[in-house]
Amino acid sequence: MTTSVIGPSNAAAQIAKPTGDTILEIDGAIGQGNDGDRAVFDLSMLESFPADIVRTMTPWTDGVQEFRGVRLVNLLQAVKARGTSVVLTALNEYSITLDLPRYLPYQPLIAYQHNGAEMPVSEKGPLWLVFPQDDNPAIDRADVHDLWVWQLYRITVR
């Protein structure tokens, strides 16, 4: 039995089905889906979560950048995730495994806006996992930079 490190969910009993194009799917060890054994989300569904803003420098941009999105922990709670890690996969099949006990305390964000605009695929969108590294200098390191998955489209809970 896998112990969850995500915490209790305040999510509604059901996750609505997307009405627009699916931009994110969550599968694996989840207890709440809306498409068989997975949960799928369109942009408006992600925007319905409480929005957070992260202002931080990145290794790929100049100056402080502003990202708006939903905290990873909030999405994991909504799908009633039961796990200690997630595999995040990009459109180009780049994937990383994120150890939740180690990285959730840093409040990673699934960003759907960069500097006030939606992100096209050509600009690392439509979703980008970002870390508030300016608020946490200990994670401004190359090994953590490798965890910033852009063009994110799938999260698999393990």
QUIZIFEN-V590179 format. One line per field, one symbol per residue. phi: phi as a letter, one per 30 degrees, with the letter a starting at -180 (. if undefined). Layout:
phi->???
This chain:
phi->.dcdcdjdccdddbcdddccddcbbbbjdbcbbbbicbcbbcdddddddedbbccadbdcbcidccbcacdeddddddchdbacabccbcedidbbccddedceedhdccdcbbhibdcdedbicdbbdbcddddbedcdbeddeddddchdbbbcdb
